Amino acid sequence: MHRIFLGKDEQHMVTNVLNFHLPDELNAIAPPERRGVRRDHVKMMVLNKKNGKIDHSLFFRLDQYLNKDDLIILNSSRTVPADLQGICERTQKQVGIRLAHQKNPSLWEALIIGDHLKKGEKVKFNSKLEATVTHSDPNQPFSILQFNMCCSDLYNQIYQIGEPVRYEYTKEAWSLDYYQTVFATTPGSVEMPSAGRAFSWELLFRLQKKGVKIAYLQLHTGLSYLLDDRWHLGPLDNFEKYVINEATVEAIKKTKKNNGRVIAVGTTVVRALESAVDKYGKITEKDGWTNLYIAADTKLQVADGLITGFHEPEASHLDLLTAFVNPKHLYHAYQEALSHKYLWHEFGDMNLII
Protein backbone atom coordinates (compact mmCIF):
# COMPACT_ATOMS: atom_id res chain seq x y z
CA MET A 1 0.00 0.00 0.00
CA HIS A 2 1.17 3.47 -0.85
CA ARG A 3 -0.41 6.63 0.42
CA ILE A 4 1.04 9.54 -1.55
CA PHE A 5 0.57 13.14 -0.42
CA LEU A 6 1.24 15.73 -3.08
CA GLY A 7 3.26 18.91 -2.85
CA LYS A 8 1.64 22.14 -3.95
CA ASP A 9 3.49 22.14 -7.27
CA GLU A 10 2.20 18.62 -8.04
CA GLN A 11 -1.44 18.86 -7.01
CA HIS A 12 -2.45 19.75 -10.58
CA MET A 13 -1.33 16.27 -11.64
CA VAL A 14 -4.22 14.47 -9.94
CA THR A 15 -7.23 13.92 -12.18
CA ASN A 16 -10.29 15.46 -10.49
CA VAL A 17 -12.62 12.89 -12.04
CA LEU A 18 -11.00 10.26 -9.78
CA ASN A 19 -12.10 11.89 -6.55
CA PHE A 20 -14.61 9.73 -4.68
CA HIS A 21 -15.75 8.90 -1.17
CA LEU A 22 -14.33 5.70 0.35
CA PRO A 23 -16.51 4.43 3.22
CA ASP A 24 -14.66 3.16 6.28
CA GLU A 25 -16.26 -0.27 5.97
CA LEU A 26 -14.42 -0.82 2.68
CA ASN A 27 -11.01 -0.59 4.34
CA ALA A 28 -9.55 -4.10 4.57
CA ILE A 29 -8.72 -4.12 8.27
CA ALA A 30 -7.40 -7.69 8.35
CA PRO A 31 -5.56 -10.08 6.01
CA PRO A 32 -7.89 -12.30 3.95
CA GLU A 33 -6.61 -15.37 5.81
CA ARG A 34 -7.87 -13.86 9.07
CA ARG A 35 -11.24 -13.23 7.40
CA GLY A 36 -11.56 -16.90 6.40
CA VAL A 37 -10.50 -16.30 2.78
CA ARG A 38 -7.48 -17.81 1.04
CA ARG A 39 -5.08 -15.14 -0.19
CA ASP A 40 -5.77 -16.07 -3.83
CA HIS A 41 -9.56 -16.09 -3.33
CA VAL A 42 -10.01 -12.34 -2.84
CA LYS A 43 -12.36 -10.65 -5.27
CA MET A 44 -11.07 -9.43 -8.63
CA MET A 45 -12.60 -6.79 -10.87
CA VAL A 46 -11.54 -7.22 -14.50
CA LEU A 47 -11.58 -3.96 -16.48
CA ASN A 48 -11.28 -3.92 -20.26
CA LYS A 49 -8.93 -1.03 -20.95
CA LYS A 50 -10.33 -0.43 -24.46
CA ASN A 51 -14.08 -0.29 -23.87
CA GLY A 52 -14.43 -0.11 -20.08
CA LYS A 53 -16.36 -3.38 -19.82
CA ILE A 54 -16.29 -4.84 -16.32
CA ASP A 55 -16.31 -8.45 -15.17
CA HIS A 56 -16.56 -9.45 -11.51
CA SER A 57 -14.54 -12.52 -10.59
CA LEU A 58 -12.15 -14.01 -8.03
CA PHE A 59 -8.37 -13.75 -8.18
CA PHE A 60 -7.69 -17.49 -8.37
CA ARG A 61 -9.46 -17.41 -11.76
CA LEU A 62 -6.78 -15.11 -13.17
CA ASP A 63 -5.64 -17.81 -15.61
CA GLN A 64 -9.00 -17.55 -17.39
CA TYR A 65 -8.15 -13.99 -18.45
CA LEU A 66 -4.59 -14.58 -19.62
CA ASN A 67 -3.29 -16.31 -22.74
CA LYS A 68 -0.44 -18.59 -23.61
CA ASP A 69 2.69 -16.45 -24.22
CA ASP A 70 1.47 -13.63 -21.95
CA LEU A 71 4.10 -12.57 -19.41
CA ILE A 72 3.48 -11.66 -15.77
CA ILE A 73 6.16 -9.55 -14.11
CA LEU A 74 6.34 -9.70 -10.31
CA ASN A 75 8.22 -7.52 -7.84
CA SER A 76 10.37 -9.88 -5.76
CA SER A 77 11.32 -7.29 -3.14
CA ARG A 78 10.80 -8.54 0.40
CA THR A 79 9.16 -6.39 3.08
CA VAL A 80 11.37 -5.40 6.01
CA PRO A 81 10.00 -4.60 9.49
CA ALA A 82 10.83 -0.92 9.11
CA ASP A 83 9.26 0.39 12.32
CA LEU A 84 12.01 0.48 14.97
CA GLN A 85 12.20 1.66 18.57
CA GLY A 86 15.43 2.96 20.06
CA ILE A 87 16.84 5.08 22.89
CA CYS A 88 18.35 8.49 22.20
CA GLU A 89 21.81 8.52 23.82
CA ARG A 90 21.55 12.20 24.80
CA THR A 91 18.10 12.22 26.40
CA GLN A 92 17.73 8.52 27.28
CA LYS A 93 14.20 8.79 25.93
CA GLN A 94 12.57 6.32 23.56
CA VAL A 95 12.49 7.42 19.94
CA GLY A 96 10.62 5.93 17.00
CA ILE A 97 12.51 5.32 13.77
CA ARG A 98 10.60 4.50 10.59
CA LEU A 99 12.96 3.46 7.80
CA ALA A 100 12.18 5.07 4.45
CA HIS A 101 14.84 4.30 1.81
CA GLN A 102 18.12 2.43 1.98
CA LYS A 103 20.88 4.56 0.45
CA ASN A 104 23.78 2.11 0.81
CA PRO A 105 24.44 -1.11 2.81
CA SER A 106 24.63 0.74 6.15
CA LEU A 107 22.87 4.06 5.43
CA TRP A 108 19.12 4.64 5.62
CA GLU A 109 16.88 7.61 5.08
CA ALA A 110 14.40 7.54 7.95
CA LEU A 111 11.46 9.31 9.52
CA ILE A 112 12.14 10.12 13.17
CA ILE A 113 8.98 10.03 15.27
CA GLY A 114 8.94 12.20 18.36
CA ASP A 115 11.79 14.52 19.35
CA HIS A 116 13.91 16.02 16.59
CA LEU A 117 17.41 14.50 16.55
CA LYS A 118 20.36 16.64 15.52
CA LYS A 119 23.33 15.67 13.39
CA GLY A 120 25.80 13.58 15.41
CA GLU A 121 23.25 12.19 17.87
CA LYS A 122 23.14 8.44 18.44
CA VAL A 123 20.24 6.04 18.79
CA LYS A 124 20.77 2.67 20.48
CA PHE A 125 18.41 -0.17 19.55
CA ASN A 126 19.90 -3.08 21.49
CA SER A 127 23.29 -4.27 22.76
CA LYS A 128 24.53 -4.76 19.20
CA LEU A 129 22.80 -2.20 17.00
CA GLU A 130 23.07 1.59 17.03
CA ALA A 131 22.86 4.41 14.50
CA THR A 132 24.29 7.91 14.19
CA VAL A 133 22.35 10.78 12.64
CA THR A 134 24.54 12.05 9.77
CA HIS A 135 22.04 14.51 8.33
CA SER A 136 19.10 16.28 9.94
CA ASP A 137 17.00 19.23 8.81
CA PRO A 138 13.88 20.31 10.75
CA ASN A 139 12.44 21.58 7.46
CA GLN A 140 12.69 18.15 5.80
CA PRO A 141 10.80 14.96 6.74
CA PHE A 142 13.72 12.53 6.51
CA SER A 143 16.96 12.26 8.43
CA ILE A 144 19.93 10.09 7.44
CA LEU A 145 21.06 7.31 9.79
CA GLN A 146 24.44 5.58 9.62
CA PHE A 147 24.16 2.16 11.26
CA ASN A 148 27.12 0.40 12.87
CA MET A 149 26.37 -2.70 10.78
CA CYS A 150 25.73 -3.36 7.13
CA CYS A 151 24.39 -5.89 4.67
CA SER A 152 22.97 -9.15 6.06
CA ASP A 153 24.17 -8.35 9.61
CA LEU A 154 22.11 -5.17 9.61
CA TYR A 155 19.07 -6.88 8.14
CA ASN A 156 19.31 -9.67 10.72
CA GLN A 157 19.09 -7.08 13.48
CA ILE A 158 16.24 -5.19 11.80
CA TYR A 159 14.26 -8.42 11.42
CA GLN A 160 14.84 -9.20 15.11
CA ILE A 161 13.74 -5.86 16.54
CA GLY A 162 11.48 -4.24 13.95
CA GLU A 163 7.76 -4.30 13.29
CA PRO A 164 6.04 -3.86 9.91
CA VAL A 165 4.80 -0.41 8.99
CA ARG A 166 1.08 -0.36 9.77
CA TYR A 167 -1.64 2.19 9.23
CA GLU A 168 -4.59 3.19 11.36
CA TYR A 169 -7.27 1.31 9.41
CA THR A 170 -5.74 -2.12 10.20
CA LYS A 171 -6.73 -1.83 13.89
CA GLU A 172 -4.64 -4.85 14.97
CA ALA A 173 -0.88 -5.45 14.87
CA TRP A 174 -0.63 -8.19 12.24
CA SER A 175 2.69 -9.99 12.06
CA LEU A 176 5.28 -9.45 9.34
CA ASP A 177 4.35 -12.73 7.61
CA TYR A 178 1.08 -11.15 6.52
CA TYR A 179 3.02 -8.37 4.78
CA GLN A 180 4.98 -10.71 2.49
CA THR A 181 4.28 -12.10 -0.95
CA VAL A 182 4.91 -15.83 -1.36
CA PHE A 183 7.70 -15.19 -3.90
CA ALA A 184 9.56 -12.37 -2.11
CA THR A 185 13.34 -12.82 -1.94
CA THR A 186 15.59 -9.76 -1.50
CA PRO A 187 14.71 -7.54 1.51
CA GLY A 188 14.34 -3.81 0.96
CA SER A 189 10.70 -2.66 0.80
CA VAL A 190 9.43 -0.74 3.81
CA GLU A 191 5.83 -1.09 2.60
CA MET A 192 4.65 -4.33 1.04
CA PRO A 193 4.51 -4.45 -2.79
CA SER A 194 0.91 -5.43 -2.20
CA ALA A 195 -0.30 -6.12 -5.75
CA GLY A 196 1.51 -9.46 -5.62
CA ARG A 197 0.08 -10.51 -2.27
CA ALA A 198 -2.88 -12.42 -3.70
CA PHE A 199 -0.70 -14.84 -5.68
CA SER A 200 -0.30 -18.36 -4.31
CA TRP A 201 2.22 -20.91 -5.57
CA GLU A 202 -0.70 -23.00 -6.76
CA LEU A 203 -1.94 -20.15 -8.96
CA LEU A 204 1.55 -19.43 -10.29
CA PHE A 205 2.02 -23.09 -11.24
CA ARG A 206 -1.39 -23.17 -12.93
CA LEU A 207 -0.53 -20.07 -14.95
CA GLN A 208 2.74 -21.62 -16.07
CA LYS A 209 0.96 -24.85 -17.03
CA LYS A 210 -1.24 -22.78 -19.33
CA GLY A 211 1.83 -21.28 -20.98
CA VAL A 212 1.83 -17.91 -19.19
CA LYS A 213 5.42 -16.87 -18.52
CA ILE A 214 6.62 -15.37 -15.24
CA ALA A 215 9.52 -12.98 -14.70
CA TYR A 216 10.76 -10.89 -11.79
CA LEU A 217 12.26 -7.50 -11.05
CA GLN A 218 13.01 -5.69 -7.83
CA LEU A 219 11.74 -2.32 -6.75
CA HIS A 220 12.17 -1.52 -3.07
CA THR A 221 9.15 0.51 -2.06
CA GLY A 222 9.82 3.55 0.07
CA LEU A 223 7.86 5.14 2.89
CA SER A 224 4.96 7.11 1.47
CA TYR A 225 2.88 8.20 4.47
CA LEU A 226 4.79 10.58 6.73
CA LEU A 227 2.39 10.86 9.73
CA ASP A 228 2.49 14.67 9.73
CA ASP A 229 0.43 16.99 7.52
CA ARG A 230 3.44 19.32 7.30
CA TRP A 231 5.11 16.93 4.89
CA HIS A 232 3.93 16.38 1.34
CA LEU A 233 5.60 13.62 -0.64
CA GLY A 234 4.63 13.74 -4.31
CA PRO A 235 5.47 11.17 -6.97
CA LEU A 236 8.42 13.20 -8.23
CA ASP A 237 9.87 13.21 -4.70
CA ASN A 238 9.48 9.45 -4.26
CA PHE A 239 12.77 7.92 -5.45
CA GLU A 240 12.79 4.13 -5.30
CA LYS A 241 15.59 1.67 -6.00
CA TYR A 242 15.01 -0.90 -8.74
CA VAL A 243 16.85 -3.67 -10.59
CA ILE A 244 15.84 -5.28 -13.89
CA ASN A 245 18.08 -8.15 -14.96
CA GLU A 246 18.91 -9.59 -18.36
CA ALA A 247 16.60 -12.60 -18.00
CA THR A 248 13.57 -10.36 -17.48
CA VAL A 249 14.55 -8.12 -20.40
CA GLU A 250 14.85 -11.16 -22.67
CA ALA A 251 11.50 -12.50 -21.46
CA ILE A 252 9.86 -9.18 -22.33
CA LYS A 253 11.43 -9.08 -25.79
CA LYS A 254 10.34 -12.65 -26.50
CA THR A 255 6.80 -11.89 -25.32
CA LYS A 256 6.54 -8.86 -27.59
CA LYS A 257 7.92 -10.86 -30.52
CA ASN A 258 5.29 -13.57 -29.96
CA ASN A 259 2.49 -10.98 -29.69
CA GLY A 260 1.96 -11.78 -26.03
CA ARG A 261 1.00 -9.23 -23.42
CA VAL A 262 3.25 -7.94 -20.63
CA ILE A 263 1.21 -7.78 -17.43
CA ALA A 264 2.78 -5.70 -14.66
CA VAL A 265 1.87 -6.77 -11.12
CA GLY A 266 1.69 -3.48 -9.28
CA THR A 267 2.36 0.18 -9.95
CA THR A 268 5.90 -0.44 -8.67
CA VAL A 269 6.54 -2.80 -11.58
CA VAL A 270 5.12 -0.31 -14.10
CA ARG A 271 7.38 2.44 -12.80
CA ALA A 272 10.45 0.22 -12.95
CA LEU A 273 9.71 -1.13 -16.44
CA GLU A 274 9.01 2.25 -17.98
CA SER A 275 12.07 3.76 -16.25
CA ALA A 276 14.30 1.21 -17.96
CA VAL A 277 13.25 2.15 -21.51
CA ASP A 278 16.03 3.64 -23.63
CA LYS A 279 15.74 6.53 -26.11
CA TYR A 280 14.72 4.05 -28.80
CA GLY A 281 11.76 2.81 -26.78
CA LYS A 282 13.40 -0.52 -25.92
CA ILE A 283 13.54 -2.12 -22.48
CA THR A 284 17.07 -2.46 -21.08
CA GLU A 285 18.79 -4.22 -18.23
CA LYS A 286 19.08 -1.55 -15.55
CA ASP A 287 19.94 -0.87 -11.91
CA GLY A 288 18.99 2.56 -10.62
CA TRP A 289 16.55 4.90 -8.90
CA THR A 290 13.23 6.03 -10.32
CA ASN A 291 10.90 8.90 -9.54
CA LEU A 292 8.99 8.42 -12.79
CA TYR A 293 5.53 10.01 -12.77
CA ILE A 294 3.07 8.25 -15.07
CA ALA A 295 -0.28 9.71 -16.09
CA ALA A 296 -2.83 9.73 -18.91
CA ASP A 297 -0.48 11.40 -21.37
CA THR A 298 2.28 8.83 -20.79
CA LYS A 299 2.82 6.44 -23.71
CA LEU A 300 3.59 3.11 -22.08
CA GLN A 301 6.41 1.29 -23.88
CA VAL A 302 6.45 -2.03 -22.02
CA ALA A 303 3.40 -2.75 -19.87
CA ASP A 304 0.25 -3.85 -21.71
CA GLY A 305 -1.83 -4.68 -18.66
CA LEU A 306 -1.83 -4.22 -14.91
CA ILE A 307 -2.74 -6.16 -11.79
CA THR A 308 -3.19 -3.82 -8.85
CA GLY A 309 -5.22 -3.18 -5.73
CA PHE A 310 -7.71 -0.37 -5.28
CA HIS A 311 -6.25 3.05 -4.58
CA GLU A 312 -7.38 5.87 -2.33
CA PRO A 313 -9.22 8.95 -3.64
CA GLU A 314 -6.90 11.39 -5.43
CA ALA A 315 -3.84 9.16 -4.98
CA SER A 316 -1.18 9.60 -7.66
CA HIS A 317 -1.47 5.86 -8.34
CA LEU A 318 -4.85 6.59 -9.91
CA ASP A 319 -3.08 8.87 -12.38
CA LEU A 320 -0.84 5.94 -13.31
CA LEU A 321 -3.91 3.83 -14.00
CA THR A 322 -5.13 6.41 -16.52
CA ALA A 323 -2.11 5.56 -18.67
CA PHE A 324 -3.83 2.18 -19.20
CA VAL A 325 -7.50 3.13 -19.34
CA ASN A 326 -9.63 6.20 -20.08
CA PRO A 327 -10.30 8.15 -16.85
CA LYS A 328 -14.06 7.95 -17.47
CA HIS A 329 -13.89 4.16 -17.67
CA LEU A 330 -11.74 4.10 -14.56
CA TYR A 331 -14.13 6.33 -12.64
CA HIS A 332 -17.06 4.11 -13.62
CA ALA A 333 -15.08 1.02 -12.58
CA TYR A 334 -14.35 2.51 -9.16
CA GLN A 335 -18.02 3.33 -8.69
CA GLU A 336 -18.73 -0.32 -9.50
CA ALA A 337 -16.11 -1.40 -6.99
CA LEU A 338 -17.73 0.76 -4.33
CA SER A 339 -21.23 -0.55 -5.05
CA HIS A 340 -20.00 -4.18 -5.08
CA LYS A 341 -18.17 -3.58 -1.79
CA TYR A 342 -14.65 -4.40 -2.95
CA LEU A 343 -12.07 -3.91 -0.21
CA TRP A 344 -9.21 -1.38 -0.37
CA HIS A 345 -5.55 -1.35 0.72
CA GLU A 346 -2.88 -4.04 1.04
CA PHE A 347 -5.20 -6.71 2.44
CA GLY A 348 -7.98 -5.89 0.02
CA ASP A 349 -9.28 -7.03 -3.37
CA MET A 350 -7.68 -6.89 -6.82
CA ASN A 351 -8.17 -5.10 -10.12
CA LEU A 352 -7.00 -6.53 -13.45
CA ILE A 353 -6.76 -3.95 -16.25
CA ILE A 354 -6.21 -5.67 -19.57
N, C-alpha and C positions, 0 to 999 in steps of 0.2 A: 504494500500500500504506500502510495505517495500522496502527501497533502502539500500542494505547492501554493505558496502565497506570493503574489506578484508585487514587484516594485512599481512605483508610480509611472515610470517610463515604459512599463510593459503591460499595463492594464488594458491598453487598447488592443492587445493581441487576442484577448478572450472573446469568443463569439457570443454575443448577447443572446442569440436564439437558444443557447444551451444552458440558460439559467432555469432552474426548476427547484421545486421544494422537495427535499428528501425527508420523509417522516422518520422519526426515531425508531419505529418498529421495523424498519427495513435495514437497520444497521446489523450486520452479522456479529453478534456479541460473543459467539463461541465457535470453535472449530466444528465443521460438519460432523466429525466423529463423535463429538460430545453432544450432538443433537440427534444421534442415532442414524446418521447418513454416512455412507462410505465417501471418501474424499473424491472419488471419480463419479459419484452419483448426484452431485449438485446439479441444479438446473442450468440449462444452456439456451440462450437466445441466439438463433442463427439469423444474421442480417445480410441480405443480398446487397452488395455494395453498388450494384448497377441500378436496380429498380426499387430498392427499399423494402422488398418483400421480407416478411418475418415468419420464422418457424420456431415453435417452442419445443424444446427437447430436453434431454439429459446429457451430461458431459460424456458419460461412458459410451454414448452412441456417436462420438466424434468420427469414427471410421466411416460412418454412413455418408458423411459430407465431404470426405477427401477421396482422391483418386490415386491409383497407381502412378508412381513417378512424381507425386507431390512431395515436397520437402518441408518438414517441421524443424524449426530452429529454436532450441531451448537455451535458456541462460543457466549455466551450471554453477554460478556463484552461490556459495553457502552462506547462510545468515550467521552472523556472530552476535553474541550477547553483549550488545554495545552500551548497555546501561550499567555504569560502574559506580561504586561508592568508595570514597577514600577519606583520608584525614589530612587537612591542611597542616603542614609542619609548623607554620607561623602561629596559627590561632588554635590549633588542636581541635578544631570543629570539623564535623562531617561535611563533605562537599560532594555533590553529584556531578558525575562526568558522563556525558552522552557522546560517544564517539560519532564522528560525522564522515570523514574521509581519511583513508590512509595515504600519506604522502610518500613515505618510504618505509623500509622494514621496521623501523623503530619510531617513526614520527607520525602522529595523528592530528588532524584538525578535529576539534571537539567543542561541544557546547558545555559550558560550565554553569551548573544550576546552583543558585544561591549566591554567596558572596563572590564579588569580582576578585580574581587572582591576578597579581601583577607578574610581569616578566621576572624570572629567577626564582619564583616560589615553587615549593615542592609539595607533591601530593603522594602520600603513602597509602597503598592499597592492602598490602599484607607484608609478611616478613621478607618476601622476595621481590615484590613489584613496587616500583615507585616511578613517578614522572615529574619532570621539570617543565615549567611553563617557559617556552622560548619566545613566544610572541603573544601579546595581549593588548587589545584596544577596546576601551569601553564603548566605542562607537561602532564596533563590528560584533556580529554574533559569535564568531568562532575564535577560539584561542588555539595555539599550537602547543602540543605536548610531546616532549622527548622522553620516551620510556627508557629504562635501564636494561631492557631486553629487546630482542628483535626476533623476527621470523617465527619459527614454530614454537620457540620458548615463550615468546610474548603471547602468541595465540593460546598456548596451553594455559597460561595464567588467566587470560581474559575469559576462556571457557570455564575456568574453575570459579571465578568470582562474579562474573557478569550475569545480567538478566536481559532478556530480549526487550527491545524497544516496544512499548505498548501504548495504546491510546485510550482515551477515556471511555469510548463506547464499548470496549471489551469487558468492562466490569470486573472480571476475574483475572488473576495472574496465571495465564496459561504457560506451560513450560516451553522451552526452546524447541523441543521436538515438533511442536505444532507449527512452528515458523520455518520449517524446512521443506523443500521439495524432495521427492524420493531420489532424484538424480543429482542432487547438489554435491559438489566435490571441493573446490577451492574456496576457503573462507575469505570473506571480504565485504559482504553486503551488511549494512547496519539496519536495513529494513528488508523484509523478505521480498524477493522477486516473485510476487504472488500469483502472476498469471499462470505459472507452471505448477502451482500447488495441487490442482485437481487431477493431475496425471498420476496414474498408478502404473506399476511395472506391467501389470496384466494388459492395460490399455496400450501401452507402448509396444508390447510384443504383438498385440493384435493388429496394430497399425502397420508394423513391419511385415507381418504375414500377408497383409493386403498389398504390399509393395510400396507403401509410404516410407520415404527415407527420413532419417533423423540425424541432425547435426547439432553441434553445441558451440556456443561462444561464452565469454565471460564479460559481464558488466557488473561491477560492484556498486550497488545502489548506495547513495549517500543519504544523509539525514535531511528530510524535507520539511518537517514541522518543528518549529523552533521555540514553541511554548510561550512566546512573548510577542504581543502584537506590535512591538517596536520594530521587529525584524521582518523583512519581506524578502523571501527568496524566490526569484523568478526563474524561468527555465534557462535564461542566458547566464544566470549566476550558478547554476547547478552543474558543476563539472564532475563527471563520473569516469572512472577508470575502466577501460575495456580492452579485450584481447580477442582477435579473430584469427584463427590459425589457417594454415594452408589446406587442411582436410576439409574444413567448412567452406572455404572459398571454392575449392574444386567441386564440392557437392552442389553448391549454388549454380556454378557454371553448367554442370551436367544437367541439372533440373531445368534450367532455362533452355538448353539445347534440345531437351526432350519434350518441350512445351508443358512441363509441369509447373505447379505453382509453389512459390516460396511463402510459407506461412510462419510469420513471426509470432512467438509466444511471449507476449508482453511488450509494452511500450519501450522497455529497456532494450529489447532486442532490435526493435525498429530503429531506435536512436543509434545503436552501435553499427548496424548494417549500413545505414545511410551515411554515417560518418566515415565509413571506410571506402566510399566510392571515389575513384580518381577523376581527373578532369575529363576523361573520355567516357564517363558514366559506367565504368566497370568496377566491380567489387574487388578489393585487394586484401591481402593478408596485412593485418595492422595491429599495433599495440600503442594505445594512446589514451588521451582524455577527450571527452566530448561534452559540449554544452549545446549541442544542436537543437534548435527550436524548429519543430515541424508543425505546419498548419495547412489550411485548405489550399494555399497556393504553392505548396511544396510538391514537386514532381518526384514521386517515389521511384527509385532506380532498381531496388532489389525486392522489397516486400510486396507480395501480391495480396496477401490476406493477413488477418490478425486474430489472435486469441487473446482476450484480455478480460479483466473484471469490469465492474461498473464503477464509474468515477464520479466524484463529488461535483455538485453544481459549480460551474465556472472554473473548474480545475484546468490547468494547461494541457493535461492529458486529453481532454475532450477536443482541444484544438488539433492534437495529433490525429485523433480519429477522423477528423474532417478531411485529412489527406487521403483517406480510404473511401469515404462515403459522403454524399451531399449532406450538408448540415441539416436540411429539412428532413431527410430520411432519418438521420441520427436522432433528431429531436423527437420524431414520431416513435422511433424505437425505444427511446428512454421513457416516453409516456406509457408505452406498452409494458415496459419492465416495471414501472411503478404500479400500474393497474394489476399486473399479474404477480405482484409482491415478490419480485426477485430481491435477493439480498446483496448489500453493498460491502465493500472493503475486502481485506485479505482473506477472510473466512467465508466470503460470500459466493455468489453464483457467477457464471461465465457468459461471455459474449463472443461469438465467432462471427467475424466480418469477412465475407468471402465472395 
